[in-house]
Amino acid sequence: MMEKLIEFAMCGREGEKCRPYKLTAPLERQRILLLINSEPANAEHIAERLGISVNDVMKHIEELLRCGLVIEEDGKFRPGFAIFTVKDQEVLLPLIYELTNDVINIIKQWLPEVHKALKNLTIVRRGLQFRELEYITVGALTLDYEGLEVLSEEGLIMKSRKMPGDGEYIFVGFERGPLNPREIPIWGHGSIFGKYWFNTHGNIPPTGIRLAFPDLAWLWDAQRVEIDMVNNRMIEIGMIIETLAEEDLSFRDLQKKLNIDPSLLMLDLALLLSIRYVTLLDMKKYRINIPVLTSEDYTSIRDLSRKILRNIAQIFKSKSDKIRETYSKTTPARNNIPLEEAFNQIYHIIFGRALNELIEKNIIAGPGERPDGGRYSAFMIVLD
């Protein structure tokens, strides 16, 4: 099977009517996107260059137009999102190296404060230890989740934008080259069910599907399981995890405490054991096997995250002229894609590379291997 020509990345939420990954998956559409990315073109020119019929070109273009992924101007088409060619990536690399080093240095300066905050987490004070708490705090909650918020507030990036089809996201493409987003830990998946915020963060497993939450809930939803059934099941699983975060319990004690039907509880615990969300002590008591943060824990970490990110924002702002000058030499800039929009995924590349280096140099512990072969962290936050 032929490899795809462009690696795509999305930050935000896609809508029901427009799914950008699916829309851009066909190789013929990727060939069209690369062509009009290099120079706006009409349907006849595209057809001639790619050796396909004008009718087929327009079928592809109309789908992409409908979802805002292509823009028409004076009868010619160009991408409606940033696509970085190999040459663009080579232009950006020196800047990315520089900003990555800046991020690494700031994280190293703040690590003593991070460690102090981790010692005060509820699960740690209970006596439970999780090697990837550094990664979750620095990588997922600070550089990724809160990073997008703070850098957006500082006017450095566009966190998301409303798209046709009820989506709200930033979509970016990278021609196969030195900047491959699939190779770095930038992929955060999160969904809230009731008061339970389920998260995974890190690399994508070889199968492309994480055997974890919320990914499994998304799979149920994609298979047309009733939304209320999915929500109820996830809330039930959240209750089990929250309760076991407080104390180790036997099956019988857990069932009494939560008043869950025993047959359903058996299935829930079997699932949680299989994906390593819980473990069994001496075949008697269940214990959580992923980090669980209370709302107070999360607030404390978020406050620290914002201080770290203000430092990062200051560094980026001090180099804004250099960032703009470098970006002006790229294809997305020539296609009138705003820097703030394109910098969303450039920032993802920067913090992903920073995380890889911090892990490789044993400055922070990275995620372990999960049951599906992927390296990512799974964790849950209990909201108010």
C-alpha positions as a LaTeX table, in Angstrom:
\begin{tabular}{lrrr}
\hline
Residue & $x$ (\AA) & $y$ (\AA) & $z$ (\AA) \\
\hline
Met1 & 0.00 & 0.00 & 0.00 \\
Met2 & 1.35 & 3.42 & $-0.96$ \\
Glu3 & 2.34 & 5.67 & 1.95 \\
Lys4 & 0.43 & 8.88 & 2.39 \\
Leu5 & 2.03 & 12.04 & 1.06 \\
Ile6 & 1.02 & 14.34 & 3.91 \\
Glu7 & 0.92 & 13.78 & 7.68 \\
Phe8 & $-2.02$ & 15.68 & 9.15 \\
Ala9 & $-2.56$ & 16.93 & 12.68 \\
Met10 & $-5.64$ & 18.47 & 14.25 \\
Cys11 & $-5.99$ & 20.49 & 17.45 \\
Gly12 & $-9.58$ & 20.86 & 18.61 \\
Arg13 & $-12.92$ & 19.21 & 17.95 \\
Glu14 & $-14.19$ & 18.06 & 14.58 \\
Gly15 & $-17.89$ & 18.29 & 13.75 \\
Glu16 & $-20.30$ & 15.57 & 12.72 \\
Lys17 & $-20.59$ & 16.78 & 9.11 \\
Cys18 & $-16.93$ & 17.49 & 8.35 \\
Arg19 & $-14.18$ & 15.12 & 9.44 \\
Pro20 & $-10.87$ & 16.56 & 8.18 \\
Tyr21 & $-8.78$ & 13.39 & 8.61 \\
Lys22 & $-11.27$ & 11.36 & 6.59 \\
Leu23 & $-11.67$ & 14.07 & 3.95 \\
Thr24 & $-7.93$ & 14.35 & 3.33 \\
Ala25 & $-7.15$ & 10.61 & 3.50 \\
Pro26 & $-7.43$ & 9.77 & $-0.25$ \\
Leu27 & $-4.04$ & 10.04 & $-1.96$ \\
Glu28 & $-5.59$ & 11.80 & $-4.95$ \\
Arg29 & $-6.81$ & 14.59 & $-2.66$ \\
Gln30 & $-3.37$ & 14.84 & $-1.08$ \\
Arg31 & $-1.85$ & 15.23 & $-4.55$ \\
Ile32 & $-4.34$ & 18.02 & $-5.29$ \\
Leu33 & $-3.58$ & 19.73 & $-1.97$ \\
Leu34 & 0.18 & 19.62 & $-2.57$ \\
Leu35 & $-0.28$ & 21.06 & $-6.06$ \\
Ile36 & $-2.50$ & 23.98 & $-5.05$ \\
Asn37 & $-0.32$ & 24.53 & $-1.99$ \\
Ser38 & 2.63 & 25.29 & $-4.26$ \\
Glu39 & 0.56 & 27.62 & $-6.43$ \\
Pro40 & $-3.18$ & 28.42 & $-6.60$ \\
Ala41 & $-4.70$ & 26.72 & $-9.64$ \\
Asn42 & $-8.02$ & 26.25 & $-11.43$ \\
Ala43 & $-9.62$ & 22.85 & $-12.03$ \\
Glu44 & $-8.37$ & 22.58 & $-15.61$ \\
His45 & $-4.75$ & 23.17 & $-14.58$ \\
Ile46 & $-5.03$ & 20.66 & $-11.71$ \\
Ala47 & $-6.53$ & 18.06 & $-14.06$ \\
Glu48 & $-3.78$ & 18.58 & $-16.64$ \\
Arg49 & $-0.96$ & 18.43 & $-14.11$ \\
Leu50 & $-2.25$ & 15.34 & $-12.30$ \\
Gly51 & $-3.64$ & 13.47 & $-15.29$ \\
Ile52 & $-7.19$ & 13.16 & $-14.00$ \\
Ser53 & $-10.47$ & 14.46 & $-15.36$ \\
Val54 & $-11.79$ & 17.93 & $-14.54$ \\
Asn55 & $-14.97$ & 16.26 & $-13.29$ \\
Asp56 & $-13.01$ & 14.15 & $-10.79$ \\
Val57 & $-10.98$ & 17.17 & $-9.71$ \\
Met58 & $-14.17$ & 19.12 & $-8.97$ \\
Lys59 & $-15.68$ & 16.24 & $-7.00$ \\
His60 & $-12.67$ & 16.31 & $-4.68$ \\
Ile61 & $-12.49$ & 20.11 & $-4.56$ \\
Glu62 & $-16.19$ & 20.50 & $-3.75$ \\
Glu63 & $-15.89$ & 18.21 & $-0.74$ \\
Leu64 & $-12.87$ & 20.14 & 0.51 \\
Leu65 & $-14.55$ & 23.49 & $-0.20$ \\
Arg66 & $-17.65$ & 22.43 & 1.72 \\
Cys67 & $-15.60$ & 21.86 & 4.84 \\
Gly68 & $-13.34$ & 24.90 & 4.55 \\
Leu69 & $-10.20$ & 22.93 & 3.73 \\
Val70 & $-9.90$ & 24.60 & 0.32 \\
Ile71 & $-10.61$ & 28.24 & $-0.57$ \\
Glu72 & $-11.56$ & 29.59 & $-3.99$ \\
Glu73 & $-10.27$ & 32.99 & $-5.07$ \\
Asp74 & $-10.77$ & 34.35 & $-8.61$ \\
Gly75 & $-11.55$ & 30.89 & $-9.96$ \\
Lys76 & $-8.40$ & 29.37 & $-8.47$ \\
Phe77 & $-8.10$ & 27.10 & $-5.45$ \\
Arg78 & $-5.66$ & 27.10 & $-2.55$ \\
Pro79 & $-5.57$ & 25.24 & 0.78 \\
Gly80 & $-7.61$ & 26.72 & 3.64 \\
Phe81 & $-5.08$ & 25.48 & 6.18 \\
Ala82 & $-1.30$ & 25.36 & 6.57 \\
Ile83 & 0.58 & 22.68 & 4.65 \\
Phe84 & 4.32 & 22.71 & 5.27 \\
Thr85 & 6.40 & 21.33 & 2.39 \\
Val86 & 9.75 & 19.61 & 2.94 \\
Lys87 & 11.46 & 22.88 & 2.00 \\
Asp88 & 9.30 & 24.79 & 4.50 \\
Gln89 & 10.28 & 22.33 & 7.22 \\
Glu90 & 13.95 & 22.81 & 6.43 \\
Val91 & 13.46 & 26.57 & 6.71 \\
Leu92 & 11.73 & 26.16 & 10.08 \\
Leu93 & 14.15 & 23.64 & 11.61 \\
Pro94 & 16.79 & 26.09 & 12.97 \\
Leu95 & 14.04 & 28.15 & 14.64 \\
Ile96 & 12.41 & 25.01 & 16.05 \\
Tyr97 & 15.74 & 23.81 & 17.47 \\
Glu98 & 16.26 & 27.19 & 19.13 \\
Leu99 & 12.77 & 27.43 & 20.64 \\
Thr100 & 12.89 & 23.78 & 21.73 \\
Asn101 & 16.08 & 24.49 & 23.71 \\
Asp102 & 14.40 & 27.52 & 25.28 \\
Val103 & 11.47 & 25.38 & 26.43 \\
Ile104 & 13.81 & 22.68 & 27.81 \\
Asn105 & 15.80 & 25.23 & 29.80 \\
Ile106 & 12.67 & 26.77 & 31.31 \\
Ile107 & 11.27 & 23.36 & 32.29 \\
Lys108 & 14.58 & 22.44 & 33.96 \\
Gln109 & 14.48 & 25.66 & 35.96 \\
Trp110 & 10.96 & 24.91 & 37.19 \\
Leu111 & 11.41 & 21.20 & 37.95 \\
Pro112 & 12.03 & 21.71 & 41.71 \\
Glu113 & 8.64 & 23.45 & 41.92 \\
Val114 & 7.06 & 20.67 & 39.88 \\
His115 & 8.45 & 18.03 & 42.25 \\
Lys116 & 7.17 & 19.99 & 45.24 \\
Ala117 & 3.68 & 20.13 & 43.72 \\
Leu118 & 3.72 & 16.39 & 42.97 \\
Lys119 & 4.56 & 15.54 & 46.57 \\
Asn120 & 1.35 & 17.27 & 47.63 \\
Leu121 & $-0.96$ & 15.34 & 45.28 \\
Thr122 & $-3.69$ & 13.39 & 47.07 \\
Ile123 & $-2.66$ & 10.00 & 45.62 \\
Val124 & 1.02 & 10.62 & 46.51 \\
Arg125 & 0.16 & 11.61 & 50.08 \\
Arg126 & $-1.82$ & 8.36 & 50.25 \\
Gly127 & 1.43 & 6.55 & 49.46 \\
Leu128 & 0.92 & 5.66 & 45.78 \\
Gln129 & 3.73 & 6.32 & 43.31 \\
Phe130 & 3.44 & 6.76 & 39.54 \\
Arg131 & 6.63 & 7.24 & 37.51 \\
Glu132 & 4.87 & 9.26 & 34.80 \\
Leu133 & 3.45 & 12.02 & 37.00 \\
Glu134 & 6.28 & 14.28 & 35.78 \\
Tyr135 & 5.30 & 13.62 & 32.18 \\
Ile136 & 1.59 & 14.19 & 32.85 \\
Thr137 & 2.31 & 17.44 & 34.68 \\
Val138 & 4.99 & 18.85 & 32.35 \\
Gly139 & 3.87 & 17.35 & 29.05 \\
Ala140 & 0.10 & 16.95 & 29.05 \\
Leu141 & $-1.17$ & 19.51 & 31.55 \\
Thr142 & 1.46 & 22.25 & 31.14 \\
Leu143 & 3.03 & 22.30 & 27.68 \\
Asp144 & $-0.04$ & 20.95 & 25.88 \\
Tyr145 & $-3.39$ & 21.65 & 27.54 \\
Glu146 & $-2.60$ & 24.80 & 29.48 \\
Gly147 & 0.06 & 25.81 & 26.97 \\
Leu148 & $-2.55$ & 26.30 & 24.28 \\
Glu149 & $-4.63$ & 28.40 & 26.66 \\
Val150 & $-1.81$ & 30.68 & 27.83 \\
Leu151 & $-0.17$ & 31.17 & 24.44 \\
Ser152 & $-3.60$ & 31.96 & 23.03 \\
Glu153 & $-4.17$ & 34.54 & 25.77 \\
Glu154 & $-0.76$ & 36.01 & 24.95 \\
Gly155 & $-1.73$ & 36.34 & 21.27 \\
Leu156 & 0.95 & 33.92 & 20.09 \\
Ile157 & $-1.27$ & 31.17 & 18.73 \\
Met158 & $-4.82$ & 30.54 & 17.59 \\
Lys159 & $-6.06$ & 27.70 & 19.80 \\
Ser160 & $-8.91$ & 26.79 & 17.43 \\
Arg161 & $-11.30$ & 28.35 & 14.94 \\
Lys162 & $-14.87$ & 27.63 & 13.95 \\
Met163 & $-15.06$ & 25.47 & 10.86 \\
Pro164 & $-17.94$ & 24.41 & 8.59 \\
Gly165 & $-19.82$ & 21.36 & 9.85 \\
Asp166 & $-19.90$ & 22.45 & 13.51 \\
Gly167 & $-16.20$ & 21.77 & 14.08 \\
Glu168 & $-13.81$ & 23.98 & 16.01 \\
Tyr169 & $-10.18$ & 23.14 & 15.32 \\
Ile170 & $-6.86$ & 23.97 & 13.70 \\
Phe171 & $-5.85$ & 21.55 & 10.96 \\
Val172 & $-2.28$ & 21.39 & 9.62 \\
Gly173 & $-0.44$ & 19.20 & 7.12 \\
Phe174 & 3.24 & 18.27 & 6.87 \\
Glu175 & 4.59 & 16.87 & 3.62 \\
Arg176 & 6.52 & 13.71 & 4.47 \\
Gly177 & 9.83 & 15.10 & 5.70 \\
Pro178 & 11.90 & 15.96 & 8.79 \\
Leu179 & 8.95 & 17.22 & 10.86 \\
Asn180 & 6.73 & 14.20 & 11.40 \\
Pro181 & 4.13 & 14.83 & 14.12 \\
Arg182 & 3.50 & 11.07 & 14.43 \\
Glu183 & 6.97 & 10.60 & 15.90 \\
Ile184 & 6.61 & 12.93 & 18.88 \\
Pro185 & 4.39 & 12.84 & 22.01 \\
Ile186 & 1.90 & 15.59 & 21.20 \\
Trp187 & $-1.29$ & 13.56 & 21.00 \\
Gly188 & $-3.68$ & 14.38 & 23.83 \\
His189 & $-7.12$ & 12.76 & 23.89 \\
Gly190 & $-9.63$ & 13.86 & 26.50 \\
Ser191 & $-13.37$ & 13.71 & 27.17 \\
Ile192 & $-15.52$ & 14.57 & 30.17 \\
Phe193 & $-18.33$ & 12.28 & 31.35 \\
Gly194 & $-20.20$ & 13.67 & 34.32 \\
Lys195 & $-17.46$ & 14.95 & 36.61 \\
Tyr196 & $-14.83$ & 12.55 & 35.25 \\
Trp197 & $-12.24$ & 13.83 & 32.77 \\
Phe198 & $-10.55$ & 10.86 & 31.09 \\
Asn199 & $-7.23$ & 11.54 & 29.36 \\
Thr200 & $-4.51$ & 9.86 & 27.36 \\
His201 & $-1.39$ & 11.67 & 26.18 \\
Gly202 & 1.74 & 10.70 & 24.28 \\
Asn203 & 2.46 & 8.77 & 21.10 \\
Ile204 & $-0.09$ & 7.04 & 18.89 \\
Pro205 & 0.12 & 3.20 & 19.09 \\
Pro206 & 0.91 & 1.18 & 15.94 \\
Thr207 & $-2.76$ & 0.27 & 15.52 \\
Gly208 & $-3.82$ & 3.93 & 15.67 \\
Ile209 & $-6.38$ & 3.14 & 18.38 \\
Arg210 & $-5.56$ & 3.44 & 22.08 \\
Leu211 & $-6.94$ & 0.73 & 24.34 \\
Ala212 & $-7.72$ & 3.33 & 26.95 \\
Phe213 & $-10.25$ & 6.03 & 27.85 \\
Pro214 & $-11.66$ & 8.16 & 26.33 \\
Asp215 & $-10.57$ & 6.38 & 23.15 \\
Leu216 & $-12.66$ & 3.26 & 23.84 \\
Ala217 & $-15.69$ & 5.46 & 24.53 \\
Trp218 & $-15.12$ & 7.17 & 21.17 \\
Leu219 & $-15.04$ & 3.73 & 19.59 \\
Trp220 & $-18.40$ & 2.85 & 21.17 \\
Asp221 & $-19.81$ & 6.13 & 19.90 \\
Ala222 & $-18.48$ & 5.48 & 16.38 \\
Gln223 & $-20.23$ & 2.12 & 16.46 \\
Arg224 & $-23.52$ & 3.92 & 17.10 \\
Val225 & $-23.93$ & 2.87 & 20.72 \\
Glu226 & $-26.55$ & 5.15 & 22.28 \\
Ile227 & $-24.88$ & 8.25 & 23.72 \\
Asp228 & $-26.71$ & 7.94 & 27.05 \\
Met229 & $-25.48$ & 4.36 & 27.39 \\
Val230 & $-21.88$ & 5.45 & 26.73 \\
Asn231 & $-22.16$ & 8.33 & 29.21 \\
Asn232 & $-23.67$ & 6.14 & 31.92 \\
Arg233 & $-21.02$ & 3.47 & 31.46 \\
Met234 & $-18.19$ & 6.00 & 31.59 \\
Ile235 & $-19.60$ & 7.65 & 34.71 \\
Glu236 & $-19.83$ & 4.23 & 36.35 \\
Ile237 & $-16.19$ & 3.51 & 35.43 \\
Gly238 & $-15.23$ & 6.95 & 36.72 \\
Met239 & $-16.91$ & 6.21 & 40.06 \\
Ile240 & $-14.96$ & 2.95 & 40.39 \\
Ile241 & $-11.64$ & 4.64 & 39.64 \\
Glu242 & $-12.38$ & 7.57 & 41.98 \\
Thr243 & $-13.32$ & 5.21 & 44.82 \\
Leu244 & $-10.21$ & 3.06 & 44.37 \\
Ala245 & $-8.09$ & 6.21 & 44.33 \\
Glu246 & $-9.18$ & 6.72 & 47.94 \\
Glu247 & $-8.58$ & 3.16 & 49.16 \\
Asp248 & $-7.96$ & $-0.41$ & 48.04 \\
Leu249 & $-11.15$ & $-2.45$ & 48.14 \\
Ser250 & $-12.32$ & $-6.01$ & 47.60 \\
Phe251 & $-14.96$ & $-6.75$ & 44.99 \\
Arg252 & $-17.62$ & $-7.14$ & 47.68 \\
Asp253 & $-16.69$ & $-3.90$ & 49.50 \\
Leu254 & $-16.54$ & $-1.96$ & 46.24 \\
Gln255 & $-19.94$ & $-3.32$ & 45.20 \\
Lys256 & $-21.49$ & $-2.36$ & 48.54 \\
Lys257 & $-19.97$ & 1.10 & 48.48 \\
Leu258 & $-21.10$ & 1.95 & 44.95 \\
Asn259 & $-24.26$ & $-0.18$ & 44.79 \\
Ile260 & $-23.45$ & $-1.33$ & 41.26 \\
Asp261 & $-25.04$ & $-4.49$ & 39.92 \\
Pro262 & $-22.47$ & $-7.27$ & 40.58 \\
Ser263 & $-22.58$ & $-8.58$ & 37.03 \\
Leu264 & $-21.86$ & $-5.09$ & 35.63 \\
Leu265 & $-19.13$ & $-4.48$ & 38.19 \\
Met266 & $-17.47$ & $-7.76$ & 37.16 \\
Leu267 & $-17.38$ & $-6.59$ & 33.54 \\
Asp268 & $-16.10$ & $-3.11$ & 34.48 \\
Leu269 & $-13.29$ & $-4.53$ & 36.61 \\
Ala270 & $-12.35$ & $-7.10$ & 33.98 \\
Leu271 & $-12.05$ & $-4.29$ & 31.41 \\
Leu272 & $-10.05$ & $-2.08$ & 33.80 \\
Leu273 & $-7.71$ & $-4.96$ & 34.61 \\
Ser274 & $-7.17$ & $-5.78$ & 30.94 \\
Ile275 & $-6.17$ & $-2.22$ & 30.06 \\
Arg276 & $-4.15$ & $-1.86$ & 33.30 \\
Tyr277 & $-6.25$ & 0.87 & 34.89 \\
Val278 & $-6.46$ & $-1.23$ & 38.07 \\
Thr279 & $-4.41$ & $-4.04$ & 39.57 \\
Leu280 & $-5.28$ & $-6.83$ & 41.97 \\
Leu281 & $-3.38$ & $-7.15$ & 45.25 \\
Asp282 & $-2.92$ & $-10.74$ & 46.50 \\
Met283 & $-6.00$ & $-11.68$ & 44.46 \\
Lys284 & $-8.10$ & $-9.91$ & 47.09 \\
Lys285 & $-8.21$ & $-6.14$ & 46.73 \\
Tyr286 & $-8.30$ & $-3.80$ & 43.75 \\
Arg287 & $-6.00$ & $-0.77$ & 43.51 \\
Ile288 & $-5.81$ & 1.98 & 40.89 \\
Asn289 & $-2.96$ & 1.67 & 38.43 \\
Ile290 & $-3.23$ & 5.11 & 36.77 \\
Pro291 & $-2.85$ & 8.58 & 38.31 \\
Val292 & $-6.09$ & 10.16 & 39.52 \\
Leu293 & $-6.14$ & 13.87 & 40.36 \\
Thr294 & $-8.73$ & 15.61 & 42.49 \\
Ser295 & $-10.07$ & 19.00 & 41.44 \\
Glu296 & $-7.83$ & 20.57 & 44.12 \\
Asp297 & $-4.79$ & 18.73 & 42.72 \\
Tyr298 & $-5.62$ & 19.91 & 39.22 \\
Thr299 & $-6.07$ & 23.53 & 40.33 \\
Ser300 & $-2.69$ & 23.48 & 42.07 \\
Ile301 & $-0.93$ & 22.05 & 39.01 \\
Arg302 & $-2.71$ & 24.44 & 36.66 \\
Asp303 & $-1.60$ & 27.46 & 38.73 \\
Leu304 & 2.00 & 26.27 & 38.52 \\
Ser305 & 1.62 & 25.49 & 34.81 \\
Arg306 & 0.55 & 29.03 & 34.05 \\
Lys307 & 3.63 & 30.47 & 35.77 \\
Ile308 & 5.90 & 28.21 & 33.70 \\
Leu309 & 4.07 & 29.10 & 30.51 \\
Arg310 & 4.29 & 32.85 & 31.14 \\
Asn311 & 8.07 & 32.37 & 31.07 \\
Ile312 & 7.82 & 30.49 & 27.78 \\
Ala313 & 5.54 & 33.17 & 26.32 \\
Gln314 & 8.04 & 35.88 & 27.30 \\
Ile315 & 10.83 & 34.07 & 25.44 \\
Phe316 & 8.67 & 33.55 & 22.36 \\
Lys317 & 7.60 & 37.21 & 22.37 \\
Ser318 & 11.22 & 38.36 & 22.63 \\
Lys319 & 11.86 & 36.44 & 19.40 \\
Ser320 & 8.65 & 37.42 & 17.60 \\
Asp321 & 10.47 & 39.30 & 14.81 \\
Lys322 & 12.63 & 36.26 & 14.09 \\
Ile323 & 9.58 & 33.96 & 14.19 \\
Arg324 & 7.66 & 36.18 & 11.76 \\
Glu325 & 10.60 & 36.58 & 9.41 \\
Thr326 & 11.18 & 32.82 & 9.28 \\
Tyr327 & 7.49 & 32.07 & 8.78 \\
Ser328 & 7.28 & 34.62 & 5.95 \\
Lys329 & 9.56 & 32.33 & 3.90 \\
Thr330 & 7.13 & 29.39 & 4.03 \\
Thr331 & 4.35 & 28.27 & 1.70 \\
Pro332 & 1.55 & 28.72 & 4.29 \\
Ala333 & 2.58 & 32.37 & 4.68 \\
Arg334 & 2.37 & 32.87 & 0.91 \\
Asn335 & $-1.07$ & 31.24 & 1.01 \\
Asn336 & $-2.22$ & 33.84 & 3.56 \\
Ile337 & $-2.51$ & 31.44 & 6.49 \\
Pro338 & $-2.07$ & 33.61 & 9.62 \\
Leu339 & 1.09 & 32.93 & 11.64 \\
Glu340 & $-0.98$ & 32.50 & 14.82 \\
Glu341 & $-2.92$ & 29.66 & 13.18 \\
Ala342 & 0.12 & 27.92 & 11.71 \\
Phe343 & 2.10 & 28.40 & 14.94 \\
Asn344 & $-0.41$ & 26.17 & 16.75 \\
Gln345 & 1.15 & 23.03 & 15.27 \\
Ile346 & 4.66 & 24.51 & 15.14 \\
Tyr347 & 4.33 & 24.91 & 18.92 \\
His348 & 3.17 & 21.29 & 19.16 \\
Ile349 & 6.32 & 20.23 & 17.31 \\
Ile350 & 8.43 & 22.37 & 19.66 \\
Phe351 & 7.01 & 21.02 & 22.90 \\
Gly352 & 6.93 & 17.46 & 21.54 \\
Arg353 & 10.63 & 17.63 & 20.69 \\
Ala354 & 11.33 & 19.21 & 24.08 \\
Leu355 & 9.54 & 16.32 & 25.81 \\
Asn356 & 11.47 & 13.73 & 23.81 \\
Glu357 & 14.77 & 15.31 & 24.78 \\
Leu358 & 13.79 & 15.66 & 28.45 \\
Ile359 & 12.88 & 11.97 & 28.48 \\
Glu360 & 15.96 & 10.80 & 26.53 \\
Lys361 & 18.25 & 12.68 & 28.95 \\
Asn362 & 16.41 & 11.22 & 31.97 \\
Ile363 & 15.40 & 14.66 & 33.16 \\
Ile364 & 11.79 & 13.50 & 33.42 \\
Ala365 & 10.34 & 9.99 & 33.23 \\
Gly366 & 8.37 & 9.25 & 30.08 \\
Pro367 & 5.27 & 7.13 & 29.61 \\
Gly368 & 5.68 & 3.37 & 29.77 \\
Glu369 & 4.42 & 0.97 & 27.13 \\
Arg370 & 0.67 & 0.37 & 27.24 \\
Pro371 & $-1.16$ & $-2.90$ & 26.41 \\
Asp372 & $-1.66$ & $-1.77$ & 22.79 \\
Gly373 & 2.07 & $-1.20$ & 22.26 \\
Gly374 & 1.82 & 2.59 & 22.42 \\
Arg375 & 3.83 & 4.83 & 24.72 \\
Tyr376 & 1.42 & 7.24 & 26.33 \\
Ser377 & 0.05 & 8.13 & 29.75 \\
Ala378 & $-3.49$ & 7.42 & 30.88 \\
Phe379 & $-4.92$ & 9.46 & 33.74 \\
Met380 & $-8.20$ & 10.78 & 35.14 \\
Ile381 & $-9.16$ & 14.06 & 36.77 \\
Val382 & $-12.17$ & 14.34 & 39.08 \\
Leu383 & $-13.77$ & 17.74 & 38.46 \\
Asp384 & $-16.07$ & 19.64 & 40.82 \\
\hline
\end{tabular}
